[in-house]
Amino acid sequence: MMSTFGKMEDYIHGFSTGEQDRLIRQAGVLADEVFRGLDFSDANSVLEIGCAVGAELQILGRRWPHLVLTGLDISRSHLSAARRLHAAEIGAGRVHLVEGDAGSLSFPNASFDRVITIWTLEHIGDPAAVVAECLRVLKPSGQLICTEVDNSTFCFTPVNSVIADWWNHFNRYQQQAGGDPRVGPKLAAIVRDLGAHDITEETLPVISSRNEPGRREELLVYLEDLLASGAAQLGKTGQDEGNLHRAFQAVRADPSIDFQYHAIRLTCRPPSAGSE
């Protein structure tokens, strides 16, 4: 199946039930970083592009229960999981789920108060086309919020060669599949070229250290699951996976090893906002 997303069969994480569970865990682990400083209290309608299993929508609904949430994804199996997760909210009309291509949205112009992407544009072959659609469906006073990756910032100190090699392979695969593991720092130029206004860009640090052992372990579990989720697409053997898990065990056993990663949050308003 071809789309702005690319070939579904090339998606590095796959669409298994195990991956669906991992996405829910990931959303919980990174919720503070993703939503810190955001305020949806003055919004009524929010669209998430690439909602997958609906885990981020669930967090949004819990933090701002007044919102009417719409999630769009191209994966039918992920949307089925999202419908199970949000069965009550769908029945109450608070959540709507739509199957579709992010590069050609079915919504009318000026439909939403907020449009968000979270860890989505890295998998898109043409992120500018998706961002243009996001801006189109925003109300003139609305806001686009993109929380996206800069995988060049991924770092264990000191370096673990097994984890580093897997990570490099992970990023090369995404590039070969048509994605961009460094899309985050490129977003400001994209929205500027599209005529967006009130552009802000900030770094979201995800950092573990010996000073917070509980958080360190939580992040290590998340990272190990993230890398292992690409094993099949990367052609990794059982021995390779065993080496990866042993590498993480070694990191756990040495509290002096720190980890850091810096995501990018870009916010902007649609072109029409500048002419009001």
C-alpha positions in Angstrom: 0.0 0.0 0.0 1.5 3.3 -1.1 0.9 6.6 0.6 2.7 9.7 1.9 3.7 7.3 4.7 5.5 5.0 2.2 5.2 1.3 1.9 3.3 -0.2 4.9 5.4 -3.3 4.8 8.6 -1.3 5.3 7.4 0.3 8.6 10.3 -0.5 10.9 8.2 -1.3 14.0 5.5 -3.4 12.3 1.9 -3.7 13.3 1.8 -6.7 15.7 -0.2 -6.8 18.9 3.1 -6.7 20.7 3.9 -3.4 19.0 0.5 -2.1 19.9 1.2 -2.8 23.5 4.7 -1.2 23.2 3.2 2.0 21.9 0.9 2.3 24.9 3.8 1.8 27.2 6.0 4.3 25.3 3.3 7.0 25.5 3.2 6.6 29.3 7.0 6.7 29.7 7.4 9.9 27.6 4.2 11.7 28.6 5.9 14.2 30.8 8.4 15.2 28.1 5.8 15.2 25.3 3.1 17.3 27.2 5.2 19.4 29.5 4.3 23.1 29.1 1.3 22.5 26.8 -2.1 23.9 27.5 -5.2 22.7 25.7 -7.7 24.4 28.1 -8.7 26.9 25.5 -9.2 24.3 22.7 -12.2 22.3 21.8 -11.1 20.1 18.9 -7.8 18.3 18.5 -6.6 16.2 15.5 -3.7 13.8 16.0 -2.0 12.8 12.7 -0.6 9.2 13.0 -2.5 8.3 16.2 -1.7 4.6 15.8 -3.3 2.8 18.8 -4.6 6.0 20.4 -2.3 6.0 23.3 -1.5 9.8 23.0 -5.2 10.6 22.5 -5.8 8.7 25.8 -3.4 10.9 27.6 -4.9 14.1 26.1 -8.4 13.0 27.1 -7.3 12.3 30.7 -5.5 15.7 31.1 -8.1 17.8 29.2 -11.4 15.8 29.4 -13.4 18.6 27.7 -11.6 18.0 24.3 -13.2 16.4 21.3 -10.4 14.3 19.9 -9.9 13.0 16.3 -7.2 10.5 15.5 -6.1 9.7 11.9 -3.9 6.7 11.0 -3.2 4.7 7.8 -3.0 1.3 9.7 -6.3 -0.5 9.9 -4.9 -2.9 12.6 -3.7 0.0 14.7 -7.0 1.8 14.4 -8.8 -1.4 15.5 -6.7 -1.4 18.7 -7.4 2.3 19.1 -11.2 1.6 18.9 -10.9 -1.0 21.6 -8.9 1.4 23.8 -11.4 4.3 23.3 -14.6 2.3 23.1 -16.3 4.4 25.8 -15.1 7.7 24.5 -16.2 6.8 20.9 -19.6 5.9 22.2 -19.9 9.2 24.0 -18.8 11.2 20.9 -15.6 12.4 22.5 -13.2 10.5 20.2 -13.4 10.0 16.5 -11.0 7.7 14.6 -10.4 8.0 10.8 -8.4 5.8 8.5 -6.6 7.9 5.9 -3.4 9.3 4.3 -1.9 12.2 6.2 -0.9 13.8 2.9 -4.5 14.1 1.7 -6.8 14.7 4.6 -10.6 14.4 4.2 -11.4 17.2 6.6 -12.6 20.6 5.5 -10.4 23.7 5.8 -10.3 25.3 9.3 -11.7 22.3 11.1 -9.6 22.0 14.3 -8.3 24.2 17.1 -5.1 22.1 17.4 -3.3 19.6 15.2 -0.6 17.5 16.6 2.0 15.0 15.5 4.0 12.8 17.9 6.9 10.6 16.6 5.1 10.5 13.2 6.9 12.7 10.6 10.1 10.6 10.8 8.2 7.9 9.0 6.8 10.2 6.2 8.3 10.3 2.8 7.1 13.9 2.2 6.7 15.7 5.6 6.1 19.0 4.0 3.0 17.7 2.3 1.7 16.4 5.6 2.5 19.7 7.4 0.7 21.6 4.6 -2.4 19.6 5.2 -2.1 20.1 9.0 -2.0 23.8 8.5 -4.9 23.7 6.0 -7.3 22.0 8.5 -6.4 24.4 11.3 -8.7 27.2 12.3 -7.1 30.6 11.7 -6.4 31.0 15.4 -5.4 27.3 15.7 -2.0 25.8 16.4 0.1 23.0 15.0 2.3 21.2 17.5 4.8 18.7 16.2 6.9 16.6 18.6 9.5 14.8 16.5 12.8 13.2 16.5 16.4 14.2 16.2 18.1 10.8 16.3 21.6 12.3 16.0 21.3 13.3 19.7 20.9 9.7 21.0 23.9 9.0 23.2 25.1 6.6 25.9 28.1 7.9 27.9 30.4 6.0 27.7 29.3 4.5 24.4 28.1 0.9 24.3 29.2 -0.4 20.9 26.4 -3.0 20.5 23.6 -0.5 21.2 25.3 2.2 19.1 25.6 -0.2 16.1 22.0 -1.3 16.4 20.9 2.4 16.6 22.9 3.3 13.5 21.4 0.3 11.6 18.0 1.4 12.8 18.4 4.9 11.4 19.9 3.7 8.1 16.9 1.5 7.6 14.5 4.3 8.2 16.3 6.5 5.7 16.3 3.7 3.1 12.6 3.2 3.7 12.0 6.9 2.8 11.8 8.4 6.3 14.0 10.9 8.1 15.4 10.2 11.6 16.5 13.8 11.9 13.3 15.5 10.8 12.8 17.5 14.0 15.4 20.2 13.3 14.1 20.6 9.7 10.5 21.4 10.7 11.0 25.2 11.3 12.2 25.6 7.7 9.3 23.5 6.4 6.6 25.6 8.1 8.4 28.8 7.3 8.3 27.9 3.6 4.6 27.1 3.9 3.9 30.6 5.3 3.2 29.6 8.9 3.4 32.3 11.7 4.3 32.5 15.4 6.9 29.7 14.9 8.6 28.4 18.0 11.1 25.6 18.4 12.2 24.0 21.6 14.3 21.0 22.7 12.7 18.3 24.8 15.5 16.6 26.8 15.0 12.9 27.7 17.8 12.2 30.2 18.6 9.4 32.6 21.3 9.4 35.2 22.4 7.6 38.4 20.7 10.4 40.4 17.2 9.0 39.4 17.6 5.2 39.4 13.8 4.6 38.9 13.6 6.9 35.9 16.8 5.5 34.5 15.4 2.0 34.6 12.1 3.1 33.1 14.0 4.7 30.2 16.3 1.7 29.7 13.3 -0.6 29.4 11.6 1.7 26.9 14.8 2.0 24.8 15.5 -1.7 24.8 11.9 -2.4 23.7 12.2 0.4 21.0 15.3 -1.0 19.5 14.1 -4.7 19.7 10.9 -3.7 17.9 12.9 -3.2 14.7 14.6 -6.6 14.8 12.5 -8.3 12.1 12.8 -5.4 9.6 16.5 -5.0 10.3 17.1 -8.7 9.6 18.5 -9.3 13.1 19.1 -12.9 14.2 18.3 -14.4 17.6 21.9 -14.1 18.5 21.8 -10.4 17.6 18.8 -9.8 19.8 20.6 -11.7 22.6 23.6 -9.4 22.3 21.3 -6.4 22.4 19.6 -7.6 25.6 23.0 -8.4 27.2 24.2 -4.9 26.3 21.3 -3.4 28.1 22.0 -5.7 31.1 25.5 -4.4 31.2 24.3 -0.8 31.2 21.8 -1.5 34.0 24.7 -3.0 36.1 26.8 0.1 35.8 25.0 3.2 37.2 27.8 5.5 35.9 26.5 5.0 32.3 24.2 7.9 31.5 21.8 8.3 28.6 20.4 11.3 26.8 18.3 12.2 23.9 16.8 15.5 22.7 13.5 15.6 20.7 12.2 18.7 19.0 8.8 20.4 19.6 7.7 22.9 17.0 4.6 25.0 17.3 3.2 27.5 14.8 0.0 29.0 13.5 -1.4 28.6 10.0 -0.7 31.2 7.3 -4.1 32.9 7.6 -3.3 33.8 11.2 -0.8 36.4 10.0 -3.4 38.3 8.0 -6.0 38.7 10.8 
